[in-house]
Amino acid sequence: MITNEVSEVSEIISKQRVFFQNGRTKDVSFRLEQLKILKQAIIDHEQPILEALKADLHKPGFEAYATEIGVVGEIDYAIKHLKKWSQPQKAVVPWKFFSYSAKIYPEPLGVVLIIGPWNYPFQLIISPLVGAIAAGNCTIVKPSEIAPHTSSLVSEIIGKYFPPEYIAVLEGGVETSQKLLAEKFDHIFFTGGTAIGKIIMAAAAKHLTPVTLELGGKSPCIIDSEINLEHTVKRIVWGKFLNAGQTCIAPDYLLVNQKIKPDLLDGIKKCLTEFYGDNPATSPDYARIINQKQFERLANLIKDGEIIVGGETNAEERYIAPTLLDHVSLTDPVMQEEIFGPILPILEYTEITEAIALINSQPKPLALYLFTQNKNLQKQVLQQTSSGGVCLNDTIMQVGISSLPFGGVGDSGIGSYHGKASFDTFSHYKSVLKNSFWLDLDWRYAPYKNKLSALKRLLG
């Protein structure tokens, strides 16, 4: 649904608060039922989802299924583990509190807001929604208006399977977001860029609303000389040019050991032809840039450095070829912002300490990639760098493991989700201490005369 009235936004939130207060969402069997409904809704609309993603991003069917409809796996994981997650957990009590018992109870937060991005406009709405449902919340979803076909379809699907007092989709642009952010929520989950993330956090602060910010950054990819060259090349090319580079954890730039650089570049060139043919513009397996604004931004970034492959653009089709840039400076615009497109700058190093120092001079990235068979080098990079996550000898695949929390650090984000981390994000863990009536020692009660020495012995 599309709404333009502040009163309508407030009314939906009020209805959701009433629905939440009736306690239905706290029932684990209710949550499981809703997760199964969500899964079936996706299965029933598989083809329309693929078509919407094709219309918005020219996304190949294989990529769309793997990276968007594949979110069904996240639902299955939540269904499998929800009963265990929702159980109160015993907490250890010191012997001095021998008459007490303690437990930690997960409870839903209430009414939460999920604001999605345009690059994976279906999966990055549904994935956090799985956590919100599993934790027992009511949810308002705001899809990205920049991917209008998918936004409309998400609204249609959610509206068909869920009542708005439980889950509601509000479509629209900046004005809709502003109206939503003026309201008080119990949690805001945002996926997008760092600049908008700061706006979200500032708005949330006015209501002391906690936030999860899934942002991005320039994710480095280090390539050592001790590698399987063929496997390395394929994994880098796939991870970088998936969705035409419009992936928040895509390798943003390569840091290549100078010993391997010539062979690596040759390998990447051959692999690009193998994947997308001599002219990627005619390949059915290569996506397009989301809109004209992003196309123009990326076209300007190609002007930096030396193009060693690619560089072709077509504004009418919003096409930018897979492009490799050599001889790039850290001061060039392409190295000053997250690229978020099919442009791959290449830097070289002679000693790993140089690569580590360069990474540590930049804001902490969402992902860090390292290709090496040297276990000591793996250990060194893990210990001496900080990032949201790390993937060794592959790219992107870490996002598909539900047991791994996914999130950033520093400028690349706050909080995490996927699997139990999603349940945790949308839950409050309530500490409960229980005493018995069978004994009541008077050591803590007034009058305190002659009790201090006993207290010291007890606490010592």
N, C-alpha and C positions, 0 to 999 in steps of 0.2 A: 504494500500500500504506500501511496505517496501522500504525505501530509505537509501542509504549510502553516497550520495553526498551532501556536504555542499551547493553547488550551487543549488541543487534541493530543499533543504529546503528553501534557500533564495528566490528562484523563486516562490514557493508556497506562502510564506508570501507576496511577492510583488504583486502577483495576487490577494490575499485577500485584500490588502490595496487598490488596484484599485477598486475592487468590492465594498468595504465599502464606498469609496469616491463617488460612483455613487448614493448613498443615498437610495437604495432600502431597506436596512435593517432597516432604520429609520421609514419606513411605518408600522404602527401597524397591518394593515391587512395582510401585508407580513409575519410578525412575527407569527401571529395567524395561517396562512396557514402552515408555517414550523413546528409549534408545532403539528398541526394535522397530518402532514405527518410523523413526528417522532413517534407519537402514533401509527399510522397505521403500520409503519415499524416494531414496536415491536410486535404488534398483529399478523402480517403476519409471523413473525419468532419465534413464541412462542416455538415451538418444537425444532428447532435448538438451541435456547438459552439454553433450559433445557439440551440438549445433550452436549453442550459445557461446561456448568458448571459441569455436571456429569463427563466429561472427565478430567477437570482440578482439581476438588476438591472432586469428588465423592459426590457431593451435592445432597441430597434427593430432589425429584421433588417438594414436598410440601414447603420445605425451599427455594428452588430456586424461586418458583413462588411468595411466600410471600415476600421475601427480595430482589429480583432482578427484576422480571417482574412487581412486585407491584409498581415500579417507575412510571408506567402509571398514578397512582393517583396524582403524583406530576405534571405531564403534564396537567391533567384535572384541577387542582387547578390554574395553571398559565393561562390556557385558560380562565377560569372563571373570573379571576381578572385583566388580563393584561390591558384592556382598562382603568380601574381605576388607576392602578399603573403608567401608562404612561402619565397621565394627569398632566399638570403643577399645582402646588399647590400654593395658595395664601399665602403670608407671611405678618405678621402684621407689619405695619409701624407706628412709633410714631407720635403723633399729630403734633409735630413740623415739620414733613415732610408731611404736609397735601396735598401738590400738587403732591405727589409721589404715585406710586403703586409698589408692589413688588411680584414677583413670583419665584418659584423654578422649574426649568425644568430638568427632568431626561433625560439624553442623553447617548447613547452607548459609550463605551470606544474605540472600534476599533477592533483590531485583538488580540484575547486572546488565551492563551495556557492552556489546561487542561491535567494534568498528573494523571493517575489513578493508583490505587493499585491492588493487586492480590486477596485479600480476598473476596471482592464483586466486581469482575472485570467488571460486566456489569452495575449494579446499580450505582456504584460510578464514572462511566464515564457519564452515561446518566443524572443523577440528576443535576450535575453542568451545563451540556450542556443545560438543560432546561432553566436555568437562563441566560446563555449566549445568547441563541436564543431570549428569552423573552425581554431581554434588548436591542437587536438589533445589536449584534456583529457578526463578522466573527470569526471562531474558528478552531484551530488546536488541535486535540486530540491525545494524546500519551497513548495508553493502556499499561498495564503491560505485559512484555514479559514472566513473570513467570507463567502467566495463558495463554498459547499460543493458545489454542482452542478458548477461548472467545475473545482474542485479534484479531485473524483472522476473527472471525465472526463479531465483531464490525466494522472492516475495510470493510468487504463485505457489511454489511447493510448500513452504512453511504455512501459508494461509490455508492451504487445502488440508493439511494433516494436523495442525495444532491450533487451539483457540488463542486469540490474541491476548487474553488475560494471562496466558501461560508463556507463549513465545510470540512475539510480534516483530515484523520486519517493517522498518521505516525507510523508504527510498528518498533520494533527494541529494542535493549538492551541499555546498558550504552552509547555506542557511539552515538546513535540517540538522547538520552537525552542531551548529551553534546553539540551536534550540535544545538539542539533547544535552549538550554540555552545560547548559544553564541549570539543568535539573540535578537533583541529588540521586546518585545511585549508590549501591553497596559495593560495587567494584566496576572498574572500566578496563576493558581489554582492548588494546589497540595494536594493529599491525600496519606499519607504514614507515615513512621517512623520519629522520631525527628531528627535522624542523617542525613538522606537525606534532611529533611526539612531545616536544616542549610545550606546545599550545595545549595539548590534552592534559598534560601534567599540571600546568598552571590553572586550568579550569577546574580540575579535580581537587586541587588544593583548597579552593574556596569552600568546598563541602567536606574537607578532610576525607575524600574518597580515595581508597587505595587503587593503584593502577598496576597493570601489567603492560609493558611497552615492548613490543617485538619490532625492533628497528632494523638496522643494517650496518653499513660501513664498508670499508675496503678490505675484503677478505683476501689475505695473501696466500700464495701457493708457492712453496719452496720445492725446488727440484734438485736433489743431490745427484752426484754422478753414479752412485751405486743403486741402480734401478733396473727394472725390466722396461726397456724403452718402449716396446710396442704396447704393453698394457698401460703404461703411464700416459702415453699420447692419447690413446682412445678415451681414457677416463677423464682427462683434462678437457678434451674437445667436447665430449658429451656434456660434462658438467657446466662448462662455460657457455655453450651455445644452445643448450636446452632452453626452450621458450624465448629464443633469440636473446639470451643473456639477461632476461628480465626476472632474475631470481635473487632473492636477498642474500643467499649463501653461495652464489656463483663465485668461482675464483675471479677476483677483481684484477689482479696483476700477478705475473710470474716473477719469482726470484730464482734465477737459474744459475747453477754452478757453471762457470765459464768453460769448464772442460767438456760439458755435455751439450752446451748451447747449440752449436751447429747441427748436431744430429737431432736434437729435440725439435728445432725449427723445421728441418726437412721432414721429420716425422709428422708434425702437426699439419704441414701443407698437404702431404699425401693423405692424411686421415680426413681432412676437410673434403677433399675430392671424393674419397671413399664414402663418406657420410652423405654429402649433399650434391655430388656431381660437379661438373665443370662450371656450372652456373647455378648457385644455390637459389637464385630468384625463381627458378622453374621447379625447384624441388618441392614435393608435397610434404616433406618432413621438416620444413623450416618455417618458423613462425614469423610474425610481423610486429613492428613497434605499435604500442597501444594507441597513440594519437599523434597529431601533428606537433604538438608542443614537445613531447619527448623525442620525436624524430629530429626536430631542429636542434635540440640540445645535443643529441648524440652526433649529429652530422658535424657540428662545430668541434666536438672532441677529437674527431678523426684528423683534424688539422695539425694535431700535436705529433711530434716525432716523425719517424719514417715508416710509411706503409710498406710492409714486406709481403703481405697477401691481403686481398679484399679491398675495401675502401669504396666499393660501388654503392650508390644510393639511388633510390627512386621515391621521390616525395609523394607521388600520387598513390603508390602502393604501400607507403610507409615501410619501405624495404631498406635495410642496411645489411650489406654482406658481412659474413664472418670476417673480422679484420684483426690482423696482428700488427702491433706498432713496436718498432725498435727505436733505440736511441732516444728514449723518453727521459725527461728530467722530472725530479720530484716537484719542481715549481710549475710544471705545465698543468693547465686546467684538468687534463685527463687523470692526473694524479692528485688533484685537490678535492675531488668529490667522488662519491660512489658512482661507478659508471652505469650500472643497471641497463646494460645493452651489450650487443655482440662485438665489443671492442676489447682486445686483450693486449695491454702493454707488457713489454718484456724488459726486465732489469736483470743484470748479472752480478754475481759476487764471486770472490775467490776464496774467502774464508767464511764459514757459517756464522762467525761472530758479526760479520758485516750485515748479513741478512737479519739476524736477530736484533741488532742495534737499529736497523731501519724500521722494522716492525714496531719496536718499542718506542720509537720516536713519534708514532702515529696514534690516534685514538684506538682503543681496544676494539678489534673487529668481532663480528658475529661468528665467523668461522675462520679457522686456520687449517691449511692443507700442507702436508709434508710427504714427499715421495722419496723414500730411501729404504734400503734394506739394512742399514747400519743402526743397530739397536741403541748404541751409545749416543748416536746423533738424535734419534727419536727422543731419548730420555732428556738430552740437553735442551732441545727445543721445547718440550713439554714443561720443563722446569723453569726456563728462562723467558717464556712469553706468557701473555694472558689473552684469552679470547673466550667468546661464548661457548664454543666447542671446538674440537679438533677431529680431523679425519686423516688417518694415516694411509697412504698409498691408494687413495680413492677420493672422489668428490661427491658431494650432495647426499650420499647414501645415509649419512648419520641421521637425517631428518626422518627416515623411514623406520627407525627403531623405536617402538613405543616405550620401551623400558628406559630409554635415554631421555632425560629432561632436555628440552630445547629452549634456548633463550640466550640473551646477550649479557654483556657486562660493560659498565661504563656507558659510553656513547652509543653502544650497539643494543642497549636495552636494559629493562628491569624485569625480573621475574622469569618464569619458565612454564612450559606446558608440555603436553604429550603424555599419554598413559596416566600413571598415578600423579605425575606433576600437574596435569590438568585438573584432576580432582582436588589436589591440594590448593591450587591457585584459587579455586572458587569455593573453598571451604574455610571455616574458622575452626581451629582446634581448641576446644573448650576444656580447660583443666578442672577436674572435679576431685575434691578431697573429702573423704567420708570418715567420720569417727564413729566409734561404737559407744554404747551406754554401759557396758559391763564394768568399766573402770574409769575413775576420774581422779587423778592425782592432783593435789592442790599446790604444786610447786610454782605455778605461774600466777596464782591469784594473790591479790592483796589481802592482808598486809604482807610486805616483803621482808620484814625483819628476820634476820638470820637465814635468809634464803639465797643470798648472793653467792656464797661459796659453793652451795649445791648446784646452782645454775652454771657456774664456771666449770665444775666437774662434768656436768651434763653436756655442755657445749664444747668442751676441750678436746 
